[in-house]
Amino acid sequence: MQEEILTLARTLSGAGEDEEAALVLLCKAAEKAWTGRLREDVEPEECREAFLCAAALFAVAGLSASRGGMQFTAGDVSVTEPEGGKNAEALRREAERLMEPYVTAAEFRFRGVRG
């Protein structure tokens, strides 16, 4: 799945050659993170499409945050959005939404109740 995640992340990010090494590592980390969050009764192949998209989105979010914004390139046209933090968070939320049926909760907190 690693190569498929990387291919999708390249497409979504418009990553240049100078960002390739970072994107490869981000994709590996994203795959490992999502695999670790899967419920015990779910394998990555069972939610393949969502898994691939979520891992790629997480990797692109990491790259976006490091860039300080998103960059999309189509032919000779390049569009850059300067708000990397907002875009990265939106990508992470979308990945969480896609994987929600297959994973355990990302965070769990106990909150005290005053009596």
N, CA, C and O atoms as a MOPAC input file, in Angstrom:
PM7 MOZYME 1SCF
protein

 N      0.82400 1    -1.20300 1     0.00000 1
 C      0.00000 1     0.00000 1     0.00000 1
 C      0.86200 1     1.25800 1     0.00000 1
 O      0.41900 1     2.32700 1    -0.42100 1
 N      2.08400 1     1.12100 1     0.47200 1
 C      2.94900 1     2.28300 1     0.63100 1
 C      3.13200 1     3.05600 1    -0.67600 1
 O      3.07200 1     4.28500 1    -0.68900 1
 N      3.35100 1     2.34000 1    -1.75600 1
 C      3.56200 1     3.01600 1    -3.04200 1
 C      2.28800 1     3.70800 1    -3.52500 1
 O      2.35100 1     4.78500 1    -4.11800 1
 N      1.14000 1     3.09200 1    -3.27300 1
 C     -0.12900 1     3.71000 1    -3.66300 1
 C     -0.40000 1     4.98100 1    -2.85800 1
 O     -0.89700 1     5.97100 1    -3.39500 1
 N     -0.07200 1     4.94600 1    -1.58300 1
 C     -0.23600 1     6.13200 1    -0.73700 1
 C      0.66500 1     7.24700 1    -1.25900 1
 O      0.23300 1     8.39200 1    -1.38400 1
 N      1.90400 1     6.91200 1    -1.56000 1
 C      2.85900 1     7.90200 1    -2.06300 1
 C      2.40600 1     8.49000 1    -3.39100 1
 O      2.49600 1     9.70100 1    -3.59500 1
 N      1.92400 1     7.65400 1    -4.28500 1
 C      1.43900 1     8.13600 1    -5.58700 1
 C      0.28400 1     9.11100 1    -5.40500 1
 O      0.25100 1    10.16400 1    -6.04200 1
 N     -0.65500 1     8.76900 1    -4.54800 1
 C     -1.79600 1     9.63900 1    -4.28600 1
 C     -1.34500 1    10.94300 1    -3.61800 1
 O     -1.82200 1    12.02100 1    -3.97200 1
 N     -0.43200 1    10.84300 1    -2.66000 1
 C      0.07200 1    12.03200 1    -1.97000 1
 C      0.80700 1    12.95900 1    -2.93000 1
 O      0.68200 1    14.18000 1    -2.83800 1
 N      1.56900 1    12.38100 1    -3.84800 1
 C      2.25200 1    13.21400 1    -4.86500 1
 C      1.23300 1    13.99800 1    -5.67600 1
 O      1.40200 1    15.19300 1    -5.91700 1
 N      0.17800 1    13.31700 1    -6.09300 1
 C     -0.86700 1    13.95000 1    -6.89600 1
 C     -1.55700 1    15.06700 1    -6.12300 1
 O     -1.76200 1    16.15900 1    -6.65300 1
 N     -1.91200 1    14.79700 1    -4.88100 1
 C     -2.63000 1    15.78200 1    -4.07600 1
 C     -1.77100 1    16.97700 1    -3.68700 1
 O     -2.27300 1    18.09600 1    -3.57900 1
 N     -0.48800 1    16.74500 1    -3.47900 1
 C      0.38400 1    17.80100 1    -2.95700 1
 C      1.08900 1    18.61500 1    -4.02600 1
 O      1.46900 1    19.76100 1    -3.78300 1
 N      1.26700 1    18.04100 1    -5.19900 1
 C      2.07400 1    18.72000 1    -6.20400 1
 C      3.51900 1    18.83200 1    -5.75700 1
 O      4.21800 1    19.77300 1    -6.13400 1
 N      3.97400 1    17.87600 1    -4.95400 1
 C      5.32300 1    17.91800 1    -4.39000 1
 C      6.37900 1    17.90600 1    -5.48300 1
 O      6.27700 1    17.17100 1    -6.46500 1
 N      7.38200 1    18.72900 1    -5.29200 1
 C      8.51500 1    18.77600 1    -6.21100 1
 C      9.57600 1    17.76700 1    -5.80700 1
 O      9.47300 1    17.11800 1    -4.76600 1
 N     10.59000 1    17.64500 1    -6.63900 1
 C     11.67500 1    16.69900 1    -6.36600 1
 C     12.36400 1    16.99700 1    -5.04600 1
 O     12.81300 1    16.08100 1    -4.35700 1
 N     12.45100 1    18.26600 1    -4.69100 1
 C     13.11900 1    18.64500 1    -3.45300 1
 C     12.31400 1    18.24300 1    -2.21400 1
 O     12.84600 1    18.25700 1    -1.10400 1
 N     11.05700 1    17.89200 1    -2.39000 1
 C     10.20400 1    17.48100 1    -1.27700 1
 C      9.96400 1    15.97400 1    -1.23300 1
 O      9.28800 1    15.47600 1    -0.33400 1
 N     10.51300 1    15.25800 1    -2.19300 1
 C     10.25400 1    13.82600 1    -2.33000 1
 C     10.63600 1    13.03000 1    -1.08700 1
 O      9.84700 1    12.21200 1    -0.61400 1
 N     11.81300 1    13.25400 1    -0.55900 1
 C     12.26500 1    12.49100 1     0.61000 1
 C     11.33800 1    12.71800 1     1.80000 1
 O     10.99400 1    11.77500 1     2.51200 1
 N     10.93900 1    13.95200 1     2.01100 1
 C     10.02500 1    14.26700 1     3.11700 1
 C      8.68100 1    13.59700 1     2.89800 1
 O      8.10200 1    13.04500 1     3.83400 1
 N      8.17900 1    13.63900 1     1.66900 1
 C      6.87700 1    13.04300 1     1.37900 1
 C      6.89900 1    11.52900 1     1.57700 1
 O      5.93200 1    10.95700 1     2.07800 1
 N      7.98300 1    10.88500 1     1.19300 1
 C      8.12300 1     9.43900 1     1.39000 1
 C      8.03700 1     9.10200 1     2.88100 1
 O      7.31800 1     8.18300 1     3.27400 1
 N      8.76400 1     9.84000 1     3.69600 1
 C      8.74300 1     9.59600 1     5.14500 1
 C      7.37400 1     9.89400 1     5.74800 1
 O      6.89800 1     9.15000 1     6.60600 1
 N      6.74400 1    10.97300 1     5.30700 1
 C      5.41200 1    11.31900 1     5.80200 1
 C      4.39300 1    10.24200 1     5.44400 1
 O      3.51300 1     9.93100 1     6.24700 1
 N      4.50300 1     9.67500 1     4.25000 1
 C      3.59000 1     8.60400 1     3.83600 1
 C      3.79400 1     7.34600 1     4.66900 1
 O      2.82600 1     6.69900 1     5.07000 1
 N      5.04800 1     7.00000 1     4.92900 1
 C      5.33300 1     5.82400 1     5.76300 1
 C      4.77900 1     6.02600 1     7.16700 1
 O      4.17400 1     5.12200 1     7.74300 1
 N      4.98900 1     7.21300 1     7.70700 1
 C      4.49600 1     7.50400 1     9.05800 1
 C      2.97500 1     7.48200 1     9.10500 1
 O      2.39000 1     6.97800 1    10.06300 1
 N      2.33300 1     8.02400 1     8.07900 1
 C      0.87100 1     8.04300 1     8.03800 1
 C      0.31100 1     6.62900 1     7.95000 1
 O     -0.66500 1     6.30300 1     8.62600 1
 N      0.92100 1     5.79300 1     7.12200 1
 C      0.45500 1     4.40400 1     7.00400 1
 C      0.58800 1     3.68300 1     8.34300 1
 O     -0.32100 1     2.96500 1     8.76000 1
 N      1.70200 1     3.87300 1     9.00200 1
 C      1.92600 1     3.23100 1    10.30100 1
 C      0.92300 1     3.74300 1    11.34100 1
 O      0.37300 1     2.96200 1    12.11700 1
 N      0.69300 1     5.04600 1    11.34900 1
 C     -0.24100 1     5.62600 1    12.31800 1
 C     -1.65600 1     5.09600 1    12.11500 1
 O     -2.32000 1     4.71600 1    13.07900 1
 N     -2.12400 1     5.06700 1    10.86500 1
 C     -3.48600 1     4.58400 1    10.60900 1
 C     -3.60600 1     3.09300 1    10.89000 1
 O     -4.62900 1     2.63800 1    11.40200 1
 N     -2.57300 1     2.33300 1    10.56100 1
 C     -2.60200 1     0.89500 1    10.85800 1
 C     -2.72800 1     0.67500 1    12.36200 1
 O     -3.46100 1    -0.20800 1    12.80700 1
 N     -2.02100 1     1.46800 1    13.12900 1
 C     -2.07800 1     1.35700 1    14.58100 1
 C     -3.40900 1     1.75900 1    15.19000 1
 O     -3.75300 1     1.31800 1    16.28600 1
 N     -4.15000 1     2.58300 1    14.49000 1
 C     -5.44100 1     3.03600 1    15.00800 1
 C     -6.61600 1     2.16400 1    14.58500 1
 O     -7.72200 1     2.33000 1    15.09800 1
 N     -6.39400 1     1.24500 1    13.66200 1
 C     -7.48100 1     0.38100 1    13.21600 1
 C     -8.01300 1    -0.45500 1    14.37600 1
 O     -7.25700 1    -0.91700 1    15.23100 1
 N     -9.31800 1    -0.63600 1    14.38500 1
 C     -9.91700 1    -1.53100 1    15.37500 1
 C     -9.29500 1    -2.92100 1    15.20100 1
 O     -8.78700 1    -3.25300 1    14.13000 1
 N     -9.34000 1    -3.71500 1    16.25100 1
 C     -8.73700 1    -5.05200 1    16.21000 1
 C     -9.34700 1    -5.94900 1    15.14600 1
 O     -8.67700 1    -6.84500 1    14.63000 1
 N    -10.61600 1    -5.71700 1    14.81200 1
 C    -11.30300 1    -6.57800 1    13.84900 1
 C    -11.21200 1    -6.06800 1    12.41000 1
 O    -11.88400 1    -6.59800 1    11.52600 1
 N    -10.38700 1    -5.04500 1    12.16700 1
 C    -10.28400 1    -4.44200 1    10.83100 1
 C     -8.84800 1    -4.50200 1    10.33400 1
 O     -7.91400 1    -4.14400 1    11.05200 1
 N     -8.68300 1    -4.95500 1     9.10700 1
 C     -7.38900 1    -4.95600 1     8.42800 1
 C     -7.38900 1    -3.83800 1     7.37700 1
 O     -8.45300 1    -3.47500 1     6.87500 1
 N     -6.22200 1    -3.28900 1     7.03600 1
 C     -6.17100 1    -2.20500 1     6.05200 1
 C     -6.86000 1    -2.53400 1     4.72600 1
 O     -7.46400 1    -1.65600 1     4.10900 1
 N     -6.77500 1    -3.77500 1     4.29100 1
 C     -7.39600 1    -4.16400 1     3.01600 1
 C     -8.91900 1    -4.06800 1     3.05300 1
 O     -9.55400 1    -3.88000 1     2.01600 1
 N     -9.50600 1    -4.19800 1     4.24300 1
 C    -10.96100 1    -4.14500 1     4.37100 1
 C    -11.51500 1    -2.73700 1     4.16400 1
 O    -12.68500 1    -2.56800 1     3.82200 1
 N    -10.68200 1    -1.74600 1     4.36900 1
 C    -11.10300 1    -0.34900 1     4.18300 1
 C    -10.11200 1     0.34500 1     3.25200 1
 O     -9.76000 1     1.50700 1     3.45100 1
 N     -9.68000 1    -0.37600 1     2.25300 1
 C     -8.59200 1     0.03300 1     1.36500 1
 C     -8.71200 1     1.45500 1     0.82800 1
 O     -7.77300 1     2.24000 1     0.95600 1
 N     -9.83900 1     1.79500 1     0.23500 1
 C     -9.98400 1     3.11500 1    -0.38100 1
 C     -9.87700 1     4.22800 1     0.65400 1
 O     -9.16400 1     5.21100 1     0.45300 1
 N    -10.58800 1     4.06600 1     1.75500 1
 C    -10.53900 1     5.07300 1     2.81500 1
 C     -9.13900 1     5.14500 1     3.41300 1
 O     -8.63400 1     6.23200 1     3.69300 1
 N     -8.51600 1     3.99000 1     3.60700 1
 C     -7.18000 1     3.93900 1     4.19100 1
 C     -6.16700 1     4.66900 1     3.31600 1
 O     -5.38400 1     5.48100 1     3.80900 1
 N     -6.18500 1     4.37900 1     2.01600 1
 C     -5.25000 1     5.03100 1     1.09800 1
 C     -5.44500 1     6.54400 1     1.10100 1
 O     -4.47900 1     7.30100 1     1.18800 1
 N     -6.68200 1     6.97100 1     1.00500 1
 C     -6.97700 1     8.40900 1     0.98300 1
 C     -6.58100 1     9.07800 1     2.29700 1
 O     -5.97100 1    10.14800 1     2.29200 1
 N     -6.92300 1     8.45600 1     3.41000 1
 C     -6.61800 1     9.04600 1     4.71700 1
 C     -5.11500 1     9.15700 1     4.93400 1
 O     -4.63200 1    10.18500 1     5.40800 1
 N     -4.38200 1     8.12400 1     4.59500 1
 C     -2.92400 1     8.17100 1     4.77000 1
 C     -2.30400 1     9.23500 1     3.87500 1
 O     -1.41800 1     9.97200 1     4.30700 1
 N     -2.76500 1     9.31900 1     2.63000 1
 C     -2.24200 1    10.34400 1     1.72500 1
 C     -2.59000 1    11.74100 1     2.22200 1
 O     -1.75300 1    12.64300 1     2.17700 1
 N     -3.81800 1    11.92700 1     2.69400 1
 C     -4.22100 1    13.23700 1     3.21600 1
 C     -3.38000 1    13.63200 1     4.42200 1
 O     -2.99700 1    14.79600 1     4.54600 1
 N     -3.08400 1    12.68900 1     5.31300 1
 C     -2.24500 1    12.98600 1     6.47600 1
 C     -0.83900 1    13.38800 1     6.03900 1
 O     -0.26200 1    14.33200 1     6.57800 1
 N     -0.29200 1    12.66800 1     5.06100 1
 C      1.04400 1    13.00100 1     4.57600 1
 C      1.05400 1    14.38800 1     3.93800 1
 O      1.96800 1    15.17600 1     4.18000 1
 N      0.05700 1    14.68300 1     3.13500 1
 C     -0.03300 1    15.99200 1     2.49000 1
 C     -0.22200 1    17.09400 1     3.52600 1
 O      0.31000 1    18.19400 1     3.37300 1
 N     -0.98000 1    16.79900 1     4.58300 1
 C     -1.16100 1    17.77300 1     5.66400 1
 C      0.18300 1    18.09000 1     6.31700 1
 O      0.47600 1    19.24900 1     6.61100 1
 N      0.98700 1    17.07300 1     6.53900 1
 C      2.31300 1    17.29400 1     7.11200 1
 C      3.19400 1    18.11900 1     6.20800 1
 O      3.90600 1    19.01100 1     6.67000 1
 N      3.15200 1    17.82900 1     4.92300 1
 C      3.93300 1    18.59900 1     3.95200 1
 C      3.42500 1    20.02700 1     3.87400 1
 O      4.21400 1    20.97100 1     3.81500 1
 N      2.12200 1    20.18500 1     3.87400 1
 C      1.51000 1    21.51000 1     3.82300 1
 C      1.92300 1    22.35700 1     5.01900 1
 O      2.24900 1    23.53500 1     4.87200 1
 N      1.90800 1    21.75800 1     6.19300 1
 C      2.28700 1    22.48300 1     7.40300 1
 C      3.75100 1    22.90500 1     7.34000 1
 O      4.10800 1    23.98800 1     7.80400 1
 N      4.59100 1    22.06000 1     6.77300 1
 C      6.00600 1    22.39800 1     6.67700 1
 C      6.27100 1    23.48000 1     5.64100 1
 O      7.24100 1    24.23000 1     5.75000 1
 N      5.41500 1    23.55900 1     4.64600 1
 C      5.54800 1    24.57600 1     3.61000 1
 C      5.03000 1    25.93300 1     4.07500 1
 O      5.46200 1    26.98500 1     3.60300 1
 N      4.09800 1    25.87400 1     5.00900 1
 C      3.42200 1    27.10600 1     5.39800 1
 C      2.19800 1    27.34000 1     4.53800 1
 O      1.59100 1    28.40600 1     4.63100 1
 N      1.81000 1    26.38400 1     3.70100 1
 C      0.63200 1    26.53500 1     2.85700 1
 C      0.53200 1    25.41600 1     1.84400 1
 O      1.45900 1    24.62300 1     1.67900 1
 N     -0.60000 1    25.36100 1     1.16900 1
 C     -0.82200 1    24.35600 1     0.12600 1
 C     -0.38400 1    24.90900 1    -1.21200 1
 O     -0.47700 1    26.11000 1    -1.46700 1
 N      0.09100 1    24.02300 1    -2.05800 1
 C      0.48400 1    24.41400 1    -3.40500 1
 C     -0.05300 1    23.36800 1    -4.36800 1
 O      0.18600 1    22.17200 1    -4.20700 1
 N     -0.77800 1    23.83600 1    -5.36700 1
 C     -1.30000 1    22.94700 1    -6.39500 1
 C     -0.71500 1    23.37900 1    -7.72600 1
 O     -0.66700 1    24.57200 1    -8.02600 1
 N     -0.27300 1    22.42800 1    -8.52100 1
 C      0.31200 1    22.73300 1    -9.81900 1
 C     -0.41100 1    21.93100 1   -10.88800 1
 O     -0.62500 1    20.72700 1   -10.74200 1
 N     -0.78300 1    22.61000 1   -11.96000 1
 C     -1.39500 1    21.96300 1   -13.11800 1
 C     -0.74300 1    22.55700 1   -14.36600 1
 O     -1.03500 1    23.68800 1   -14.75600 1
 N      0.13500 1    21.78600 1   -14.97600 1
 C      0.85100 1    22.30500 1   -16.13200 1
 C      1.75400 1    23.45400 1   -15.73700 1
 O      2.61300 1    23.30800 1   -14.86700 1
 N      1.55900 1    24.60500 1   -16.38000 1
 C      2.37800 1    25.78400 1   -16.10200 1
 C      1.78500 1    26.67600 1   -15.02700 1
 O      2.37700 1    27.69600 1   -14.67300 1
 N      0.62000 1    26.30600 1   -14.50100 1
 C     -0.06700 1    27.14100 1   -13.51800 1
 C      0.14600 1    26.56700 1   -12.11700 1
 O     -0.04500 1    25.37300 1   -11.89000 1
 N      0.54100 1    27.42500 1   -11.19100 1
 C      0.74600 1    27.02500 1    -9.80600 1
 C     -0.01100 1    27.96800 1    -8.89600 1
 O      0.08700 1    29.18700 1    -9.03500 1
 N     -0.77300 1    27.40200 1    -7.95600 1
 C     -1.54500 1    28.19100 1    -7.00600 1
 C     -1.06000 1    27.84100 1    -5.61100 1
 O     -0.97800 1    26.66600 1    -5.25500 1
 N     -0.73900 1    28.85500 1    -4.82000 1
 C     -0.27500 1    28.64000 1    -3.45800 1
 C     -1.18600 1    29.35500 1    -2.48100 1
 O     -1.51000 1    30.52900 1    -2.65700 1
 N     -1.59800 1    28.62700 1    -1.44100 1
 C     -2.38500 1    29.22000 1    -0.36500 1
 C     -1.46800 1    29.36700 1     0.83500 1
 O     -0.83800 1    28.39200 1     1.24300 1
 N     -1.37300 1    30.55700 1     1.41000 1
 C     -0.41400 1    30.79700 1     2.48300 1
 C     -0.79200 1    30.23600 1     3.85300 1
 O      0.06800 1    30.17400 1     4.73200 1
 N     -2.01300 1    29.83600 1     4.06400 1
 C     -2.45400 1    29.41400 1     5.38700 1
 C     -2.30800 1    27.91000 1     5.57600 1
 O     -3.30000 1    27.18100 1     5.60900 1
 N     -1.06400 1    27.45100 1     5.70100 1
 C     -0.78000 1    26.02600 1     5.80800 1
 C     -1.41400 1    25.35000 1     7.00200 1
 O     -1.86400 1    24.21000 1     6.89400 1
 N     -1.46100 1    26.02800 1     8.14700 1
 C     -2.03600 1    25.42500 1     9.34100 1
 C     -3.50300 1    25.10100 1     9.18200 1
 O     -3.94700 1    24.02000 1     9.56900 1
 N     -4.26900 1    26.03100 1     8.61200 1
 C     -5.70100 1    25.79600 1     8.40500 1
 C     -5.92100 1    24.67900 1     7.40900 1
 O     -6.76800 1    23.81100 1     7.62200 1
 N     -5.17000 1    24.69200 1     6.32900 1
 C     -5.32100 1    23.66400 1     5.30700 1
 C     -4.91200 1    22.29500 1     5.82400 1
 O     -5.58200 1    21.30100 1     5.54500 1
 N     -3.82500 1    22.23700 1     6.57100 1
 C     -3.36800 1    20.97200 1     7.12400 1
 C     -4.41600 1    20.40200 1     8.07400 1
 O     -4.68100 1    19.20000 1     8.05700 1
 N     -5.00400 1    21.24300 1     8.88700 1
 C     -6.03100 1    20.78100 1     9.82400 1
 C     -7.27200 1    20.28200 1     9.07500 1
 O     -7.87400 1    19.28200 1     9.46800 1
 N     -7.64700 1    20.96700 1     8.01200 1
 C     -8.80100 1    20.53100 1     7.21400 1
 C     -8.53100 1    19.16700 1     6.57300 1
 O     -9.42900 1    18.32700 1     6.50400 1
 N     -7.31200 1    18.94400 1     6.10800 1
 C     -6.95400 1    17.65800 1     5.51800 1
 C     -6.98900 1    16.55100 1     6.57100 1
 O     -7.45600 1    15.44500 1     6.30000 1
 N     -6.49900 1    16.85100 1     7.76100 1
 C     -6.52700 1    15.85800 1     8.83800 1
 C     -7.96100 1    15.51700 1     9.24600 1
 O     -8.28300 1    14.35800 1     9.50500 1
 N     -8.81100 1    16.53500 1     9.30100 1
 C    -10.21800 1    16.27700 1     9.65100 1
 C    -10.88400 1    15.39500 1     8.60900 1
 O    -11.65200 1    14.49800 1     8.95500 1
 N    -10.60100 1    15.63900 1     7.34800 1
 C    -11.18100 1    14.81800 1     6.28200 1
 C    -10.69000 1    13.37300 1     6.39000 1
 O    -11.46900 1    12.43900 1     6.19700 1
 N     -9.42000 1    13.18800 1     6.69400 1
 C     -8.88500 1    11.83900 1     6.87700 1
 C     -9.57500 1    11.14700 1     8.04800 1
 O     -9.93400 1     9.97300 1     7.95500 1
 N     -9.76000 1    11.86900 1     9.14200 1
 C    -10.46100 1    11.31200 1    10.30100 1
 C    -11.89300 1    10.91500 1     9.93600 1
 O    -12.37600 1     9.86200 1    10.35100 1
 N    -12.56300 1    11.75800 1     9.16200 1
 C    -13.93700 1    11.46800 1     8.74300 1
 C    -13.99100 1    10.19500 1     7.90200 1
 O    -14.87900 1     9.36200 1     8.08400 1
 N    -13.04900 1    10.04800 1     6.99000 1
 C    -13.01700 1     8.86200 1     6.13400 1
 C    -12.79300 1     7.57500 1     6.93000 1
 O    -13.37900 1     6.53600 1     6.62800 1
 N    -11.94600 1     7.66000 1     7.93900 1
 C    -11.56500 1     6.46900 1     8.69200 1
 C    -12.41600 1     6.21200 1     9.92700 1
 O    -12.25100 1     5.18500 1    10.58600 1
 N    -13.31800 1     7.12300 1    10.24800 1
 C    -14.11800 1     7.01000 1    11.46200 1
 C    -14.75200 1     5.63500 1    11.67800 1
 O    -14.72600 1     5.13600 1    12.80300 1
 N    -15.31800 1     5.00700 1    10.65100 1
 C    -15.96500 1     3.69900 1    10.88500 1
 C    -14.98700 1     2.55700 1    11.19100 1
 O    -15.40100 1     1.48700 1    11.63700 1
 N    -13.69900 1     2.78500 1    10.95200 1
 C    -12.73300 1     1.69100 1    11.03100 1
 C    -11.72700 1     1.78800 1    12.17000 1
 O    -10.97400 1     0.84300 1    12.40400 1
 N    -11.70000 1     2.89900 1    12.87700 1
 C    -10.65800 1     3.11700 1    13.87100 1
 C    -11.21000 1     3.32800 1    15.27400 1
 O    -12.39800 1     3.58100 1    15.47700 1
 N    -10.29900 1     3.21400 1    16.22400 1
 C    -10.64300 1     3.57300 1    17.59500 1
 C    -10.54000 1     5.09400 1    17.70100 1
 O     -9.92600 1     5.73600 1    16.84900 1
 N    -11.12400 1     5.65500 1    18.71700 1
 C    -11.11300 1     7.10900 1    18.88700 1
 C     -9.67700 1     7.61500 1    18.98600 1
 O     -8.82100 1     6.98400 1    19.60600 1
 N     -9.43100 1     8.76900 1    18.36100 1
 C     -8.09600 1     9.36100 1    18.37000 1
 C     -7.72300 1     9.83700 1    19.76000 1
 O     -6.58600 1     9.67200 1    20.20200 1
 N     -8.66700 1    10.41400 1    20.43000 1
 C     -8.40300 1    10.94600 1    21.76300 1
 C     -9.53000 1    10.53300 1    22.70200 1
 O    -10.69200 1    10.42400 1    22.31000 1
 N     -9.15300 1    10.31300 1    23.92300 1
 C    -10.15900 1    10.03300 1    24.93800 1
 C     -9.72500 1    10.76100 1    26.18600 1
 O     -8.59200 1    10.60800 1    26.64200 1
 N    -10.60800 1    11.53900 1    26.72800 1
 C    -10.26600 1    12.31300 1    27.91600 1
 C    -11.34100 1    12.12900 1    28.97300 1
 O    -12.53400 1    12.08600 1    28.67200 1
 N    -10.89600 1    12.02200 1    30.20800 1
 C    -11.81400 1    12.05600 1    31.32500 1
 C    -11.95700 1    13.50600 1    31.74000 1
 O    -10.96300 1    14.22800 1    31.81300 1
 N    -13.15200 1    13.93500 1    32.00800 1
 C    -13.37900 1    15.29900 1    32.47300 1
 C    -14.03400 1    15.23300 1    33.83300 1
 O    -14.96800 1    14.46300 1    34.05600 1
 N    -13.53200 1    16.04600 1    34.73300 1
 C    -14.08800 1    16.09400 1    36.06700 1
 C    -15.39700 1    16.86700 1    36.07200 1
 O    -15.56600 1    17.84400 1    35.34200 1
 N    -16.30100 1    16.41700 1    36.89300 1
 C    -17.59300 1    17.10200 1    37.03700 1
 C    -17.68300 1    17.59800 1    38.46500 1
 O    -17.53400 1    16.83600 1    39.42000 1
 N    -17.92600 1    18.87300 1    38.58800 1
 C    -18.04800 1    19.43400 1    39.94000 1
 C    -19.36500 1    19.01800 1    40.55900 1
 O    -20.40600 1    19.01700 1    39.90300 1
 N    -19.30400 1    18.66900 1    41.82000 1
 C    -20.49700 1    18.18100 1    42.49200 1
 C    -21.20800 1    19.20500 1    43.29300 1
 O    -22.23300 1    18.90700 1    43.90700 1

